[in-house]
Amino acid sequence: MGTDVIMKAVGSRQPLTFTIKRKKQKYYLYVSVEYPKVKTKPVINGTIGLDYNNGFIQRCDVSTNGNITGFDRYILPEKGKKALSEIELRTMVKGIVEDAIITQHTVSVENLDFRKKKSKTSKSVSKNKQYNKMINNFDYARYIDYLYSECYKNGVELIKVNPYKTTIIGKKKYGKIKGLNSHQAASYVIGRKGLGFSE
């Protein structure tokens, strides 16, 4: 080890480990220092856009140039035995994040807060009963907590995008042109927003 490396380590207050070894009639002093990890900017090849719905999650993989590279759909576990549904949901989320690591993708989701909507729907009777039922059946908070935790542990960036009219934009702008259903189109728009594209 060169003296310049030792001096840098001392200057940056890095710990040094000294070892003295005897070989025949001579003593040798060994100095060990841990090289600091060089922070490099991760390579991003695209994002995984996730559209959370009542009963399923629609996924769209989007490249950095804004093109679709794949779709997938995850059926959400039915509410019954809480422990079982939690394991299923965690496993599902873990699989998505593992895919993001392998493909060097970020994960993009809508920045939703259904707790506010739930409180509003519980105070007033809306004409759209189907919508109210869907909102109250959502388990979005638990899903997003798991997703955030997995992304954080694995160093995957989780991007929350503005949910404003993602379904409408997707349907009108990409539905017919690309032959997408409303949920595929919505997940595509979420992915594009996550990459910074203006919709």
N, CA, C and O of each residue as an XYZ file, in Angstrom:
796
protein
N       0.851     -1.200      0.000
C       0.000      0.000      0.000
C       0.879      1.241      0.000
O       1.829      1.328      0.777
N       0.572      2.191     -0.857
C       1.362      3.406     -0.941
C       1.084      4.355      0.207
O       0.011      4.328      0.810
N       2.078      5.205      0.504
C       1.909      6.166      1.600
C       0.831      7.195      1.280
O       0.199      7.734      2.188
N       0.614      7.474     -0.026
C      -0.400      8.453     -0.408
C      -1.791      7.971     -0.012
O      -2.632      8.765      0.410
N      -2.032      6.669     -0.147
C      -3.330      6.093      0.243
C      -3.528      6.199      1.743
O      -4.617      6.524      2.215
N      -2.442      5.916      2.505
C      -2.510      5.996      3.970
C      -2.782      7.426      4.414
O      -3.602      7.655      5.302
N      -2.101      8.386      3.802
C      -2.274      9.794      4.166
C      -3.693     10.270      3.865
O      -4.267     11.039      4.637
N      -4.268      9.812      2.734
C      -5.657     10.166      2.402
C      -6.619      9.601      3.428
O      -7.578     10.258      3.833
N      -6.348      8.380      3.838
C      -7.205      7.732      4.838
C      -7.139      8.466      6.165
O      -8.156      8.647      6.833
N      -5.932      8.889      6.547
C      -5.759      9.635      7.804
C      -6.467     10.981      7.719
O      -7.128     11.410      8.665
N      -6.318     11.641      6.568
C      -6.951     12.945      6.375
C      -8.463     12.875      6.405
O      -9.117     13.807      6.874
N      -9.032     11.781      5.910
C     -10.487     11.634      5.902
C     -11.009     10.938      7.152
O     -12.195     10.630      7.266
N     -10.069     10.693      8.108
C     -10.412     10.072      9.395
C     -10.998      8.670      9.235
O     -11.882      8.256      9.985
N     -10.483      7.956      8.244
C     -10.883      6.566      8.083
C     -10.101      5.706      9.064
O      -8.937      5.997      9.337
N     -10.712      4.653      9.600
C      -9.990      3.787     10.540
C      -8.897      2.985      9.839
O      -9.089      2.485      8.731
N      -7.740      2.870     10.509
C      -6.623      2.086      9.992
C      -6.409      0.881     10.899
O      -6.519      0.988     12.121
N      -6.107     -0.247     10.305
C      -5.831     -1.456     11.063
C      -4.353     -1.803     10.908
O      -3.859     -1.951      9.790
N      -3.642     -1.935     12.045
C      -2.218     -2.230     12.037
C      -1.976     -3.662     12.487
O      -2.539     -4.118     13.482
N      -1.143     -4.353     11.751
C      -0.767     -5.719     12.105
C       0.742     -5.858     12.028
O       1.356     -5.478     11.031
N       1.343     -6.404     13.087
C       2.794     -6.617     13.116
C       3.059     -8.116     13.001
O       2.552     -8.918     13.784
N       3.856     -8.463     12.016
C       4.208     -9.870     11.815
C       5.723    -10.045     11.812
O       6.476     -9.229     11.280
N       6.125    -11.135     12.424
C       7.565    -11.434     12.475
C       7.892    -12.508     11.453
O       7.250    -13.557     11.410
N       8.893    -12.236     10.635
C       9.389    -13.211      9.673
C      10.896    -13.348      9.869
O      11.677    -12.441      9.580
N      11.266    -14.515     10.370
C      12.661    -14.807     10.726
C      13.127    -13.796     11.774
O      12.594    -13.776     12.884
N      14.095    -12.971     11.445
C      14.633    -12.015     12.423
C      14.114    -10.587     12.203
O      14.608     -9.636     12.809
N      13.106    -10.453     11.320
C      12.593     -9.119     10.995
C      11.113     -8.992     11.355
O      10.362     -9.967     11.348
N      10.719     -7.742     11.674
C       9.322     -7.435     11.963
C       8.744     -6.579     10.826
O       9.384     -5.651     10.331
N       7.526     -6.922     10.436
C       6.873     -6.194      9.345
C       5.573     -5.579      9.846
O       4.779     -6.221     10.533
N       5.382     -4.320      9.481
C       4.154     -3.607      9.871
C       3.220     -3.531      8.668
O       3.578     -2.989      7.622
N       2.005     -4.088      8.832
C       0.995     -4.061      7.767
C      -0.119     -3.089      8.166
O      -0.645     -3.137      9.278
N      -0.458     -2.215      7.229
C      -1.538     -1.247      7.464
C      -2.675     -1.540      6.500
O      -2.470     -1.614      5.288
N      -3.886     -1.707      7.048
C      -5.073     -1.984      6.221
C      -6.048     -0.827      6.325
O      -6.277     -0.284      7.405
N      -6.619     -0.459      5.189
C      -7.623      0.598      5.146
C      -8.706      0.190      4.161
O      -8.419     -0.404      3.121
N      -9.928      0.506      4.486
C     -11.043      0.168      3.595
C     -11.238      1.284      2.583
O     -11.407      2.446      2.950
N     -11.211      0.923      1.314
C     -11.424      1.917      0.268
C     -12.881      2.372      0.306
O     -13.787      1.544      0.399
N     -13.110      3.686      0.233
C     -14.503      4.163      0.234
C     -15.219      3.746     -1.039
O     -14.636      3.736     -2.123
N     -16.490      3.402     -0.889
C     -17.288      3.007     -2.052
C     -17.571      4.227     -2.928
O     -17.997      5.275     -2.442
N     -17.329      4.069     -4.205
C     -17.577      5.162     -5.146
C     -19.050      5.139     -5.539
O     -19.559      4.149     -6.066
N     -19.709      6.241     -5.272
C     -21.135      6.326     -5.612
C     -21.294      6.591     -7.111
O     -20.803      7.592     -7.633
N     -21.967      5.707     -7.770
C     -22.212      5.868     -9.198
C     -23.697      6.029     -9.447
O     -24.524      5.456     -8.739
N     -24.019      6.797    -10.439
C     -25.419      7.012    -10.786
C     -25.972      5.742    -11.438
O     -25.420      5.272    -12.432
N     -27.055      5.183    -10.889
C     -27.581      3.947    -11.456
C     -28.072      4.129    -12.888
O     -28.609      5.175    -13.255
N     -27.875      3.093    -13.678
C     -28.350      3.120    -15.060
C     -29.839      2.808    -15.058
O     -30.259      1.792    -14.504
N     -30.635      3.663    -15.667
C     -32.073      3.461    -15.733
C     -32.476      3.151    -17.168
O     -32.246      3.951    -18.075
N     -33.081      1.983    -17.365
C     -33.500      1.569    -18.706
C     -34.979      1.838    -18.970
O     -35.472      1.587    -20.069
N     -35.680      2.346    -17.967
C     -37.108      2.603    -18.134
C     -37.818      2.557    -16.798
O     -37.194      2.711    -15.748
N     -39.112      2.345    -16.836
C     -39.899      2.288    -15.599
C     -41.007      1.252    -15.721
O     -41.405      0.868    -16.821
N     -41.495      0.810    -14.572
C     -42.651     -0.078    -14.508
C     -43.828      0.759    -14.025
O     -43.862      1.169    -12.865
N     -44.786      1.015    -14.900
C     -45.975      1.789    -14.535
C     -47.038      0.865    -13.971
O     -47.395     -0.131    -14.601
N     -47.554      1.190    -12.776
C     -48.539      0.346    -12.108
C     -49.854      1.097    -11.906
O     -49.885      2.165    -11.294
N     -50.925      0.529    -12.424
C     -52.272      1.103    -12.283
C     -53.070      0.209    -11.332
O     -53.446     -0.911    -11.678
N     -53.320      0.727    -10.126
C     -54.022     -0.052     -9.085
C     -55.527      0.053     -9.282
O     -56.080      1.148     -9.380
N     -56.185     -1.110     -9.339
C     -57.628     -1.160     -9.566
C     -58.303     -2.062     -8.546
O     -57.640     -2.733     -7.755
N     -59.616     -2.070     -8.575
C     -60.376     -2.947     -7.682
C     -60.249     -4.387     -8.170
O     -60.908     -4.783     -9.131
N     -59.399     -5.167     -7.506
C     -59.251     -6.577     -7.850
C     -57.986     -6.933     -8.598
O     -57.636     -8.111     -8.678
N     -57.283     -5.946     -9.153
C     -56.064     -6.260     -9.895
C     -55.171     -5.029    -10.047
O     -55.599     -3.890     -9.859
N     -53.912     -5.309    -10.395
C     -52.947     -4.253    -10.701
C     -52.511     -4.447    -12.138
O     -52.071     -5.532    -12.519
N     -52.631     -3.401    -12.934
C     -52.184     -3.460    -14.330
C     -50.777     -2.879    -14.425
O     -50.503     -1.789    -13.923
N     -49.911     -3.616    -15.066
C     -48.516     -3.186    -15.207
C     -48.175     -2.910    -16.674
O     -48.615     -3.621    -17.577
N     -47.382     -1.860    -16.883
C     -46.860     -1.566    -18.210
C     -45.380     -1.210    -18.083
O     -45.025     -0.292    -17.343
N     -44.528     -1.920    -18.789
C     -43.100     -1.609    -18.813
C     -42.843     -0.604    -19.932
O     -43.223     -0.822    -21.082
N     -42.191      0.503    -19.572
C     -41.956      1.586    -20.527
C     -40.461      1.883    -20.601
O     -39.802      2.041    -19.574
N     -39.933      1.957    -21.814
C     -38.512      2.254    -22.006
C     -38.262      3.749    -21.805
O     -39.204      4.537    -21.721
N     -36.996      4.128    -21.729
C     -36.645      5.530    -21.490
C     -37.091      6.460    -22.619
O     -37.257      7.662    -22.411
N     -37.284      5.897    -23.816
C     -37.764      6.739    -24.922
C     -39.289      6.766    -25.015
O     -39.849      7.296    -25.975
N     -39.960      6.186    -24.006
C     -41.415      6.284    -23.914
C     -42.195      5.219    -24.635
O     -43.404      5.362    -24.819
N     -41.537      4.147    -25.052
C     -42.224      3.071    -25.767
C     -42.592      1.912    -24.840
O     -41.921      1.673    -23.836
N     -43.657      1.202    -25.183
C     -44.101      0.048    -24.410
C     -43.191     -1.139    -24.695
O     -42.915     -1.459    -25.851
N     -42.723     -1.794    -23.617
C     -41.891     -2.987    -23.791
C     -42.565     -4.238    -23.235
O     -42.045     -5.344    -23.388
N     -43.723     -4.069    -22.587
C     -44.426     -5.245    -22.078
C     -45.574     -4.886    -21.146
O     -45.642     -3.781    -20.607
N     -46.477     -5.851    -20.970
C     -47.622     -5.700    -20.067
C     -47.711     -6.913    -19.145
O     -47.226     -7.998    -19.466
N     -48.334     -6.704    -18.009
C     -48.662     -7.816    -17.119
C     -49.832     -7.386    -16.244
O     -50.077     -6.193    -16.066
N     -50.547     -8.356    -15.702
C     -51.676     -8.060    -14.813
C     -51.592     -8.974    -13.604
O     -51.398    -10.182    -13.739
N     -51.740     -8.388    -12.415
C     -51.671     -9.134    -11.164
C     -53.040     -9.119    -10.492
O     -53.596     -8.057    -10.212
N     -53.573    -10.307    -10.239
C     -54.860    -10.407     -9.548
C     -54.624    -10.249     -8.052
O     -53.832    -10.982     -7.462
N     -55.308     -9.297     -7.447
C     -55.137     -9.038     -6.019
C     -55.800    -10.135     -5.194
O     -56.843    -10.657     -5.587
N     -55.207    -10.492     -4.053
C     -55.789    -11.536     -3.209
C     -57.137    -11.100     -2.633
O     -57.313     -9.947     -2.240
N     -58.072    -12.029     -2.590
C     -59.386    -11.721     -2.041
C     -59.293    -11.576     -0.528
O     -58.526    -12.273      0.136
N     -60.082    -10.670     -0.009
C     -60.078    -10.477      1.441
C     -60.766    -11.660      2.105
O     -61.909    -11.987      1.784
N     -60.081    -12.279      3.005
C     -60.612    -13.426      3.731
C     -59.741    -13.591      4.951
O     -59.861    -12.853      5.929
N     -58.863    -14.571      4.878
C     -57.878    -14.729      5.929
C     -56.810    -13.661      5.753
O     -56.082    -13.642      4.761
N     -56.733    -12.776      6.735
C     -55.860    -11.604      6.620
C     -54.402    -11.993      6.399
O     -53.723    -11.422      5.546
N     -53.928    -12.964      7.170
C     -52.517    -13.362      7.085
C     -52.184    -13.871      5.684
O     -51.127    -13.556      5.137
N     -53.099    -14.664      5.104
C     -52.879    -15.225      3.786
C     -52.832    -14.134      2.726
O     -51.951    -14.140      1.866
N     -53.786    -13.189      2.783
C     -53.832    -12.118      1.783
C     -52.613    -11.211      1.888
O     -52.142    -10.699      0.873
N     -52.092    -11.000      3.098
C     -50.899    -10.180      3.291
C     -49.677    -10.843      2.655
O     -48.861    -10.180      2.014
N     -49.562    -12.162      2.842
C     -48.441    -12.902      2.259
C     -48.501    -12.837      0.738
O     -47.484    -12.622      0.079
N     -49.695    -13.023      0.186
C     -49.871    -12.984     -1.273
C     -49.518    -11.612     -1.839
O     -48.851    -11.504     -2.868
N     -49.978    -10.563     -1.148
C     -49.722     -9.201     -1.610
C     -48.232     -8.869     -1.526
O     -47.675     -8.265     -2.442
N     -47.597     -9.260     -0.438
C     -46.162     -9.026     -0.275
C     -45.356     -9.758     -1.346
O     -44.403     -9.212     -1.903
N     -45.749    -11.000     -1.626
C     -45.062    -11.798     -2.643
C     -45.191    -11.149     -4.018
O     -44.236    -11.110     -4.793
N     -46.384    -10.643     -4.305
C     -46.651     -9.974     -5.577
C     -45.771     -8.727     -5.730
O     -45.140     -8.517     -6.766
N     -45.745     -7.921     -4.693
C     -44.967     -6.680     -4.704
C     -43.469     -6.985     -4.812
O     -42.737     -6.316     -5.542
N     -43.034     -8.001     -4.077
C     -41.623     -8.390     -4.113
C     -41.201     -8.798     -5.522
O     -40.103     -8.469     -5.972
N     -42.082     -9.517     -6.211
C     -41.798     -9.939     -7.580
C     -41.653     -8.765     -8.530
O     -40.791     -8.769     -9.408
N     -42.505     -7.753     -8.352
C     -42.432     -6.555     -9.195
C     -41.100     -5.831     -8.992
O     -40.452     -5.424     -9.956
N     -40.700     -5.676     -7.728
C     -39.451     -4.979     -7.417
C     -38.249     -5.783     -7.913
O     -37.275     -5.199     -8.387
N     -38.303     -7.100     -7.811
C     -37.220     -7.944     -8.322
C     -37.059     -7.762     -9.834
O     -35.943     -7.725    -10.352
N     -38.190     -7.650    -10.529
C     -38.154     -7.384    -11.970
C     -37.499     -6.030    -12.255
O     -36.728     -5.885    -13.204
N     -37.819     -5.049    -11.416
C     -37.252     -3.705    -11.584
C     -35.737     -3.729    -11.405
O     -35.016     -3.017    -12.104
N     -35.257     -4.539    -10.475
C     -33.812     -4.652    -10.242
C     -33.134     -5.279    -11.454
O     -32.114     -4.783    -11.935
N     -33.713     -6.377    -11.943
C     -33.130     -7.106    -13.076
C     -33.087     -6.241    -14.340
O     -32.089     -6.229    -15.061
N     -34.172     -5.527    -14.593
C     -34.276     -4.732    -15.824
C     -33.743     -3.306    -15.673
O     -33.724     -2.543    -16.639
N     -33.309     -2.946    -14.457
C     -32.819     -1.597    -14.147
C     -33.895     -0.548    -14.447
O     -33.655      0.440    -15.142
N     -35.073     -0.796    -13.904
C     -36.205      0.105    -14.059
C     -36.536      0.781    -12.728
O     -36.253      0.243    -11.657
N     -37.130      1.949    -12.814
C     -37.764      2.546    -11.646
C     -39.191      1.974    -11.575
O     -39.604      1.218    -12.454
N     -39.926      2.336    -10.538
C     -41.335      1.932    -10.415
C     -42.173      3.199    -10.295
O     -41.883      4.060     -9.465
N     -43.209      3.315    -11.117
C     -44.060      4.513    -11.129
C     -45.488      4.158    -10.735
O     -46.081      3.218    -11.265
N     -46.023      4.925     -9.800
C     -47.399      4.720     -9.336
C     -48.113      6.060     -9.238
O     -47.482      7.117     -9.219
N     -49.436      5.999     -9.178
C     -50.210      7.219     -8.963
C     -50.110      7.632     -7.497
O     -50.110      6.782     -6.607
N     -50.028      8.915     -7.255
C     -49.978      9.432     -5.891
C     -51.413      9.591     -5.377
O     -51.992     10.676     -5.430
N     -51.966      8.491     -4.884
C     -53.371      8.470     -4.462
C     -53.494      8.452     -2.948
O     -52.609      7.957     -2.251
N     -54.588      8.991     -2.447
C     -54.903      8.911     -1.021
C     -56.381      8.586     -0.889
O     -57.226      9.481     -0.862
N     -56.688      7.280     -0.807
C     -58.080      6.851     -0.755
C     -58.707      7.053      0.613
O     -59.926      6.956      0.758
N     -57.878      7.336      1.628
C     -58.446      7.548      2.955
C     -59.340      8.780      2.985
O     -60.379      8.797      3.645
N     -58.911      9.825      2.249
C     -59.733     11.038      2.171
C     -61.033     10.753      1.440
O     -62.109     11.195      1.845
N     -60.906      9.991      0.335
C     -62.091      9.669     -0.454
C     -63.054      8.794      0.332
O     -64.272      8.939      0.224
N     -62.490      7.870      1.138
C     -63.334      6.995      1.945
C     -64.145      7.798      2.951
O     -65.328      7.530      3.159
N     -63.501      8.791      3.577
C     -64.209      9.602      4.563
C     -65.322     10.411      3.929
O     -66.379     10.607      4.530
N     -65.081     10.886      2.701
C     -66.105     11.657      1.992
C     -67.290     10.780      1.607
O     -68.446     11.184      1.736
N     -66.987      9.568      1.129
C     -68.070      8.690      0.683
C     -68.878      8.151      1.855
O     -70.053      7.823      1.696
N     -68.259      8.055      3.031
C     -68.989      7.556      4.185
C     -69.926      8.609      4.759
O     -70.905      8.272      5.425
N     -69.631      9.891      4.505
C     -70.455     10.970      5.030
C     -71.623     11.303      4.109
O     -72.655     11.800      4.561
N     -71.462     11.035      2.854
C     -72.522     11.375      1.910
C     -72.853     10.193      1.011
O     -71.976      9.388      0.698
N     -74.087     10.084      0.599
C     -74.518      9.013     -0.288
C     -74.392      9.508     -1.721
O     -75.079     10.445     -2.128
N     -73.516      8.876     -2.475
C     -73.294      9.283     -3.856
C     -74.217      8.520     -4.790
O     -74.668      7.418     -4.478
N     -74.488      9.121     -5.935
C     -75.318      8.460     -6.932
C     -74.563      7.269     -7.546
O     -75.173      6.279     -7.951
N     -73.250      7.379     -7.608
C     -72.454      6.317     -8.205
C     -72.098      5.276     -7.142
O     -71.013      5.326     -6.564
N     -73.003      4.340     -6.885
C     -72.800      3.336     -5.838
C     -71.655      2.385     -6.174
O     -70.940      1.922     -5.286
N     -71.493      2.103     -7.442
C     -70.430      1.196     -7.865
C     -69.056      1.793     -7.564
O     -68.142      1.090     -7.133
N     -68.923      3.102     -7.798
C     -67.661      3.784     -7.529
C     -67.358      3.765     -6.029
O     -66.229      3.502     -5.615
N     -68.398      4.052     -5.216
C     -68.229      4.053     -3.764
C     -67.782      2.686     -3.254
O     -66.916      2.584     -2.385
N     -68.388      1.637     -3.813
C     -68.039      0.278     -3.409
C     -66.583     -0.027     -3.749
O     -65.865     -0.641     -2.960
N     -66.161      0.405     -4.921
C     -64.794      0.159     -5.368
C     -63.788      0.859     -4.450
O     -62.794      0.260     -4.040
N     -64.051      2.132     -4.130
C     -63.150      2.910     -3.281
C     -63.009      2.274     -1.901
O     -61.904      2.197     -1.364
N     -64.117      1.821     -1.328
C     -64.089      1.256      0.007
C     -63.506     -0.153      0.044
O     -63.112     -0.635      1.106
N     -63.449     -0.812     -1.109
C     -62.842     -2.138     -1.168
C     -61.342     -2.077     -1.410
O     -60.645     -3.080     -1.257
N     -60.846     -0.914     -1.784
C     -59.425     -0.773     -2.078
C     -58.576     -0.989     -0.829
O     -58.943     -0.571      0.269
N     -57.454     -1.639     -1.016
C     -56.488     -1.800      0.063
C     -55.191     -1.139     -0.369
O     -54.105     -1.695     -0.207
N     -55.324      0.035     -0.910
C     -54.193      0.736     -1.525
C     -53.094      1.069     -0.515
O     -51.908      0.942     -0.822
N     -53.484      1.493      0.687
C     -52.498      1.922      1.682
C     -51.526      0.791      2.020
O     -50.318      1.007      2.115
N     -52.063     -0.406      2.197
C     -51.221     -1.556      2.528
C     -50.305     -1.909      1.346
O     -49.121     -2.196      1.524
N     -50.874     -1.881      0.156
C     -50.119     -2.180     -1.064
C     -48.964     -1.195     -1.250
O     -47.838     -1.605     -1.531
N     -49.240      0.099     -1.094
C     -48.209      1.112     -1.322
C     -47.141      1.069     -0.230
O     -45.979      1.382     -0.489
N     -47.528      0.684      0.993
C     -46.558      0.526      2.085
C     -45.575     -0.602      1.769
O     -44.367     -0.454      1.953
N     -46.102     -1.725      1.294
C     -45.257     -2.859      0.924
C     -44.329     -2.477     -0.223
O     -43.143     -2.805     -0.213
N     -44.883     -1.785     -1.205
C     -44.113     -1.398     -2.383
C     -42.990     -0.437     -2.008
O     -41.855     -0.583     -2.461
N     -43.322      0.545     -1.174
C     -42.317      1.513     -0.719
C     -41.202      0.799      0.038
O     -40.023      1.079     -0.177
N     -41.578     -0.129      0.930
C     -40.607     -0.856      1.738
C     -39.656     -1.679      0.869
O     -38.443     -1.652      1.075
N     -40.206     -2.409     -0.098
C     -39.396     -3.247     -0.975
C     -38.461     -2.410     -1.847
O     -37.295     -2.758     -2.032
N     -38.983     -1.298     -2.382
C     -38.162     -0.415     -3.211
C     -37.023      0.182     -2.395
O     -35.886      0.253     -2.862
N     -37.332      0.611     -1.176
C     -36.323      1.233     -0.309
C     -35.219      0.235      0.048
O     -34.035      0.567     -0.006
N     -35.609     -0.983      0.410
C     -34.634     -2.003      0.806
C     -33.700     -2.377     -0.336
O     -32.532     -2.700     -0.119
N     -34.225     -2.330     -1.548
C     -33.456     -2.788     -2.708
C     -32.881     -1.661     -3.563
O     -32.303     -1.915     -4.620
N     -33.037     -0.429     -3.111
C     -32.459      0.705     -3.835
C     -33.127      1.005     -5.160
O     -32.496      1.526     -6.080
N     -34.422      0.669     -5.257
C     -35.193      0.953     -6.473
C     -35.980      2.242     -6.261
O     -36.656      2.395     -5.244
N     -35.899      3.156     -7.202
C     -36.600      4.433     -7.066
C     -38.099      4.249     -7.300
O     -38.516      3.704     -8.322
N     -38.901      4.710     -6.340
C     -40.359      4.682     -6.457
C     -40.835      6.097     -6.762
O     -40.644      7.011     -5.960
N     -41.455      6.269     -7.924
C     -41.894      7.589     -8.374
C     -43.411      7.685     -8.262
O     -44.135      6.853     -8.809
N     -43.886      8.700     -7.553
C     -45.327      8.937     -7.432
C     -45.714     10.068     -8.375
O     -45.187     11.177     -8.281
N     -46.634      9.780     -9.278
C     -47.012     10.769    -10.291
C     -48.413     11.309    -10.028
O     -49.206     10.707     -9.303
N     -48.692     12.440    -10.624
C     -50.015     13.055    -10.515
C     -51.054     12.142    -11.180
O     -50.913     11.810    -12.357
N     -52.097     11.732    -10.439
C     -53.085     10.800    -11.000
C     -54.122     11.450    -11.904
O     -55.035     10.775    -12.381
N     -53.996     12.744    -12.145
C     -55.013     13.489    -12.878
C     -55.290     12.893    -14.260
O     -54.430     12.913    -15.141
N     -56.487     12.370    -14.429
C     -57.017     11.870    -15.705
C     -56.107     10.883    -16.437
O     -56.025     10.916    -17.665
N     -55.425     10.009    -15.702
C     -54.544      9.042    -16.368
C     -55.341      8.103    -17.280
O     -54.899      7.778    -18.382
N     -56.514      7.673    -16.816
C     -57.338      6.752    -17.616
C     -57.885      7.436    -18.859
O     -57.852      6.871    -19.952
N     -58.393      8.662    -18.689
C     -58.974      9.409    -19.816
C     -57.909      9.728    -20.856
O     -58.121      9.542    -22.054
N     -56.747     10.216    -20.380
C     -55.643     10.546    -21.295
C     -55.197      9.302    -22.052
O     -55.015      9.325    -23.269
N     -55.026      8.210    -21.301
C     -54.570      6.973    -21.925
C     -55.530      6.460    -22.970
O     -55.124      6.036    -24.052
N     -56.814      6.500    -22.636
C     -57.840      5.985    -23.552
C     -57.909      6.813    -24.832
O     -57.959      6.264    -25.933
N     -57.911      8.129    -24.683
C     -58.057      9.014    -25.844
C     -56.781      9.091    -26.679
O     -56.839      9.125    -27.908
N     -55.635      9.118    -26.009
C     -54.373      9.348    -26.705
C     -53.737      8.071    -27.257
O     -53.122      8.087    -28.323
N     -53.892      6.954    -26.516
C     -53.184      5.740    -26.918
C     -54.080      4.514    -27.140
O     -53.645      3.523    -27.727
N     -55.319      4.584    -26.674
C     -56.209      3.428    -26.760
C     -56.351      2.851    -28.155
O     -56.007      1.692    -28.389
N     -56.850      3.643    -29.075
C     -57.089      3.172    -30.440
C     -55.795      2.990    -31.224
O     -55.621      1.998    -31.931
N     -54.891      3.955    -31.094
C     -53.644      3.919    -31.865
C     -52.828      2.669    -31.556
O     -52.280      2.036    -32.458
N     -52.752      2.318    -30.267
C     -51.910      1.196    -29.860
C     -52.725     -0.059    -29.522
O     -52.158     -1.088    -29.154
N     -54.050      0.030    -29.647
C     -54.896     -1.122    -29.369
C     -54.889     -1.539    -27.915
O     -54.826     -2.729    -27.608
N     -54.952     -0.561    -27.008
C     -54.888     -0.833    -25.573
C     -56.264     -0.707    -24.935
O     -57.074      0.121    -25.353
N     -56.529     -1.533    -23.917
C     -57.743     -1.323    -23.139
C     -57.486     -0.184    -22.152
O     -56.361      0.303    -22.043
N     -58.520      0.235    -21.439
C     -58.411      1.434    -20.591
C     -57.356      1.291    -19.492
O     -56.669      2.258    -19.163
N     -57.223      0.088    -18.924
C     -56.264     -0.121    -17.830
C     -54.831     -0.187    -18.353
O     -53.912      0.329    -17.717
N     -54.642     -0.814    -19.496
C     -53.315     -0.832    -20.109
C     -52.875      0.582    -20.468
O     -51.727      0.966    -20.245
N     -53.796      1.340    -21.021
C     -53.500      2.721    -21.408
C     -53.159      3.571    -20.190
O     -52.245      4.395    -20.236
N     -53.907      3.364    -19.084
C     -53.656      4.124    -17.853
C     -52.270      3.806    -17.291
O     -51.537      4.713    -16.896
N     -51.909      2.522    -17.253
C     -50.594      2.135    -16.730
C     -49.475      2.671    -17.617
O     -48.391      2.998    -17.135
N     -49.749      2.756    -18.916
C     -48.772      3.324    -19.859
C     -48.549      4.810    -19.581
O     -47.412      5.281    -19.566
N     -49.635      5.541    -19.363
C     -49.537      6.976    -19.049
C     -48.800      7.183    -17.726
O     -47.988      8.100    -17.606
N     -49.079      6.338    -16.737
C     -48.394      6.433    -15.436
C     -46.892      6.243    -15.626
O     -46.083      6.970    -15.049
N     -46.531      5.252    -16.445
C     -45.113      5.018    -16.727
C     -44.461      6.191    -17.430
O     -43.346      6.584    -17.087
N     -45.152      6.757    -18.416
C     -44.608      7.894    -19.149
C     -44.455      9.113    -18.237
O     -43.462      9.836    -18.324
N     -45.425      9.336    -17.375
C     -45.305     10.440    -16.408
C     -44.115     10.227    -15.480
O     -43.396     11.167    -15.140
N     -43.921      8.966    -15.076
C     -42.797      8.641    -14.200
C     -41.443      8.909    -14.843
O     -40.459      9.179    -14.155
N     -41.407      8.831    -16.160
C     -40.171      9.113    -16.902
C     -40.024     10.589    -17.270
O     -39.025     10.995    -17.864
N     -41.043     11.391    -16.904
C     -40.968     12.828    -17.145
C     -41.601     13.306    -18.423
O     -41.456     14.474    -18.784
N     -42.314     12.413    -19.130
C     -42.995     12.825    -20.353
C     -44.251     13.637    -20.014
O     -44.968     13.330    -19.062
N     -44.494     14.660    -20.802
C     -45.686     15.502    -20.586
C     -46.863     14.901    -21.331
O     -46.785     14.645    -22.532
N     -47.950     14.679    -20.613
C     -49.152     14.113    -21.237
C     -50.224     15.203    -21.334
O     -51.322     14.947    -21.829
